[in-house]
Amino acid sequence: LHHFILAQLTLYLNISSKFLPRFAEILIFVSQTRLCLDYDAILKCPVSGIDPDALPPSTGRWVEDHEVVHNMMFNQKTNFKLPHKLTLKRSEWWDTGATPLWITAQNQGLKTGSYHFPGGGVNYSGEAVMRHVFETSGLPDDNVTEWRQKVDTVLDWLSLDDFDLVTLYFGNRTMWATPSARRRPNAAPSSGRSTYLRRGIEQRSLSERLNVILTSDHGMTTVKKRPLVEEIVLEHYLPLLKLNSFEILDYGGFGILTPRPGKELEVYEALQKVPNITAYRKEHLPESFHLAKSQRLPPIIVQADLGFNLNSVRVMFKREMDMKSFSEPRPRLQRNYVSEAFDSIHLLSLMCRLLQIQPAPHNGSQEVTADLLLQKGPSSCLTGECVS
């Protein structure tokens, strides 16, 4: 029996299947949430959010396919909006046809659990993960005591309860854009998390069978504020209420708008005059964004330039990269290996290969991550890359 952790500071924890040979398989694949790393490769995507970015690695699907296009559940026709932590419990927002790894693994005989992972506690086609803990409103997500309890709990699931796959999310609102920037009191530095996780693995004698992957839901940057820049207030350029029936424009650098009937061109043209943003009509989104086919996404999408917020309401770190990886010296991983940047949809096939399970249909390719392994081993896909 082998263990495998995927982590996405978001942290996935996952013990792989009984079909693998018995030797240590520790994998640490790190790019931690809202952590400022020296990224030398950039993959651009306008969507910046915990939920939209959590599903590509766990489903292998682009945002336009898995359709979780925002942290907030919404209905542009009724103007319904639900806060993020309440959205986490709404199956109808998450269950759109993309099958996450934990359901795939569970259907193939593995024991799975989820702790605060986005989408981890809801039903997919009526099926739920075997054990889950929801992230609730008001729960602190960035202090040392809270995240240590998370680590201890999921490691106990793996060591005492024989779980094969556990997904764990670490929220971290105190990781700022520069090393000299302030942190809140009791903030948990990501390096401390990694050290505590390693110690917990060793204390529970999991080192010979536990694989660890750490991923980031999105990157971060310094937010520019007055008096250094003129902040973006869209109401100064167009009457939002008059021209639009629905909008979410106070959620960092990514905004969405539904113009009133007959007003779409007027809204789009007015937005072209706003400095430090790029406005798109959905049908004209770049193909590389993988958003244009979304049924949920409203007709107008607004992307602020790097370092700017829309409407200057709150700080939200804008994602400008998708994944950068490195590994620790472990038996099945390249030592001191830094991969080229790649889209996180390709992580699904890597995890399925470690688990020796057949993935659900997805958009990724197992060849993209093959060089991360010292031994490529047998393919988990019966027919090539398993790309839908």
N, C-alpha and C positions, 0 to 999 in steps of 0.2 A: 504494500500500500504506500502510495506516495502523495505528498502534500504539495499544493501549488497555491501561492498567494498572488492574486492580481491586485494591485492597489492603485487606487486613483485618489488621491488625496480627497479624494477618491482613493480607496485602497481596495483591491480585490484580494481576497484570500481564497486559496483553492488547493485542495488536496487531490492529487490526480488519481487515476483509476488503478484498479488492482492488476491491470494488464501490463503495467510497466515493470521493467526489471528492478531489483532492489538495490539501488545505490542513491547517494545523495543527489538531489536535483534542486538546488536552491537557485532561484532566479530573482534578481532585483532589477527592475526596469523602471527607472526613476525620472520623472519630470513633475515636480510637485506643485499642487494648486497654488496659484498666485505667488509663486516663488520667483524671484528675479535670478535667472541663470544667464550665462553668457551665450545666448542663442546666436549661432552664426548661420542658421538656415531658417528661412521664413516660409511658412505655408499659410496663405491668406484665406480667411473665411470670415464673413461679416457677423455671423451669429456668435455671440459671446454669452454663455450662460452655463450653469451647472448641469441642467437637465438636457438641453440639446447636445452638449458635448459628452455626456455620460453614456449615451446609447450607441454611438458609432463603434467604440471598442467592444461593447458587450453584445451587440447585434450584428456588427459588420455592415450596417446600413448607413447610407447618407441621410442627412437630416430630411431631405425631401421624401425619403422612403419611410423612415420611422415616424415622421410627422410631429415629433415633440419639438416644436419650433421656438418655444419660449419657456422660461421658468414659471410663468403664470399660465394656468389654464384660462382660455378665453373663448368667447363666441362673438365674432365681429358683427353678426346679424342682430344679436340681442343686447350687445354691449356688456355682456357678462364678463367679469374678471375675478379670478380667485388667487389669493396670495400663494406664494411659492410652497410653503410648508403644508398648506391645505391641499394643494395640487398633488402632493406626493401620495395622497391616499385615494385619488380618483382614477379608477381603472380605465374609465372611458377615455381619459386623456392619453394614457400610455399604451393601451391595447389596440394597436392599429394594424396588426398583421406582421410586424417584425418580431421574431422570437428571440428573446435574450438568452445568453449563455446558460444561466441557471435553470431555465425551463428545459432547454435542450439536454443539459447534463442530467437533470432529474428524470427526464423521459427515457434516458438510457441507463438508468439504474444507480445513479450517483445520489448522494445525500447532500443537499444544498441549503444554504442559509444566507441571510442578508441583514446587515446592520447599517441603517441610515443610508443605504445606497439608493440613489435616485431611480425610481421605478421598481425597486427590489421587493416592495411589500404588496404590490397590487396583483390582480388576476390577469392572466393571459389566456384567452379562450377558456376561461373558467378555472384555470389551474394557477395555484399560488406556490411560492417557494415554501419549503417545509417549515422553516423557522425565520421570523423576521422581527426587527425592531424598527419602528417608524421614528423619523426625526420629527419632533413636535415643536410647536411654536413656543418661544420663550426658553427653549433649552440652550444653555451655553454650548458653543461649538468650537471654542478656541482657547480653552484653558487646560493646564496640565492635567488636573485631576480627571476631567471629563474624557480627554482622549486616551489617557492611560486605562481608564475603565473599559473603553471600547476595545483597545488592544487585548487586554486581559480576557474579556468576554469571548471574543472571536477565537483567540488561541485556545481557550478552554473548549469551545465547540469542536475545534479540530483535534485536540489531544484527548479529551475525555468523552466526547460524544460521537467521535468517528465521522465527522462531516468530511465530505470530499471537496466541496467548493463553498466558500463563503465570500460574499462581496461586502466591502466596508467602505463607507464614505467618511472622509475627514473634512469638515468645513474649516476654513482658516481665513478669517477676516482681518488678521493682523499682519499678514505678509505684505510689506510695502515694497515700493519699486526700487529703492536704492538701499545699499547696506547701511548707510548712515541714518536712514529714516527711522522715525519713532515706532515703537511697538506698544501695544496696550499692556498694562500690568498683567502678569500671569499668562502672557502669550506663550504658546508652545512652539519653539523653533523646530523647523522640519528636521534638522540634523538630530535633535533630541528624540524626535519620534522614531527615526530610523534606528538609533541606538537602543531605545527602549524595546522596539520590536525585535531586534536581534537578540537582546538579552532574554526576552520572553520565549523566543523560539528555543534558545539553548536550555533555559530552565525547564522546559517541558519535553526535552529530548526529541524535538522535532527536526533538528538540523539535518538528519540523514534522509528526510523524506518530504521536506517542505520547500516548495517553489514560491518565490515572491516576485511579483511584478508591481511596480509603482507607476502610475500614470498621472497626468495632470488633466483637469477638465478644461482649463484654459490658461493662457499666460497672463501677463500683467504689464502695465506701463505707468509712468508718472502722469498724473492728471494735471493739466495746466489750468490755473485759476487766476482770477484777477489779483493784482493789477498787471500780471505778466501778459495776459491775453484778454481779448474780448470774448466772453463766454457766449455759448450758443443758446439763444432764447428764440425759438421758432415763431412764437406769437408776434415778434417784432417784424416778421416778414410776410405773414399770411394769417388771416383770421381762422384759427384752427376749428373752433366750434361751428362756425358758419359753413365751412367748406367740407368738414369731415364728420362722419357719423360714428367713427370708432378710431381710437388711437392708443398706443402705449409708447410714450415718448419720454418717460422719466426713469428709464431703466438702463442708464449708462450710455454707451456709444452706439447702441443698436435700437432703432425705432421702427414701428409699423403703423400704417395709416390706411383707413378705408374711406375714400372720398365719398361724398354724397353723390347721388345719381347725376351724371352729366358734368361733374366737377373734377374728374381725375386729371385731365390735361391741365386745367388751371392750377391744381395743387402741385403737379409735377413741375410745371414751368416756374412757379413761385419758389419752389425749393432749389431750383438751379441757381438762384441768386443768393442763397445763404452761404456764407464763407465757411470753410473748414468742415464741410460735409459732402457726401456723394449720395444723391437720391436716385433710386432705380424704380422703373416700372417692373413688376414681377416678371413679365414675359421677356424683358430685356436683361435680366440678371446674367452675369457671366456664367458660362457652363461650369467653370471650375468651382463655383459656389455650391453647386448641387442643391439648389433651393427652388428653382423655377417651376418644378413639377408639383410642388406642395399644394395641396388643396386648402390647407388651413391658413397659409400665409396670406395676409391682405395684399391688395394691389400695389401699394407703395411701400418701399423699404428705404430706410435712411441709415446711412453708416457715417458716423463721425470720423474725422481724421484722427490719427494716432495721438492720444493724449487729451482728447476733447470729450466732453459729455454733452448729451442733448438736454436742453432746458435747464442744465446746471442744478439739478435737484440733488443728486447724490454721487458719490464716487463708486464706480463700478469698473473693474479692470477689463480693458478691451483685449480680446484675444487676437494675437497676430502670429501665432504659430500653433501647430497641431501636436507635434510630438518630437521630442529628442530623447535619445535613450543612452544608457550605459549599463554595464553589468558588473557585478562583483565576481571574483574568481570562484566559480562553482563548476561541478563536473560537466554539465551539459551546455554551458554558456561560454562564449568567447571571453577571454580574460582582458580586462581593461579596454573593452571594445566600445567605440562610439559609432553608432550607426548614422547613415544619412537620414535627414528628416523624411518622415513618411506619414501618410494619413492614418489616423487611429483605427479606421475600419479594418486594417490589415492585422490588428491584434487578435481578432476573433480566431482566425485560422491557427495562429501560434498557440493560443490557449487550448484549442481543440486538439492540436497535435500532442501537446503535453498531457492532456487528459485522455488521449486515445479515444475520442468520441467523434461521431459524424456531425459536422456543423449543420445548422439550418441554412437555407439559401441566403446568400449574402453578396455584397459587392466587392469584397476584398480578395487578396491573392496570398496564398501561403508562401510564394516565392519571395515576396517583399521582405519577410522576416526570417527567411531560412538561414541567412548568414549569422543570425544571433546565436545559433546552436552549434556546438562543436560536432554533434552527431545529428544529422538531419532526421534520421529515423524513418519509420514508415509513415506514409501520408495518412491523415485522418479523413481525407476526401477520397471517395471511391472513384470519382470521375474527374480527375485533374484538379482544377483550382476551386471548384464548387462556387463559381460566380454565377449569380442569378442573372 
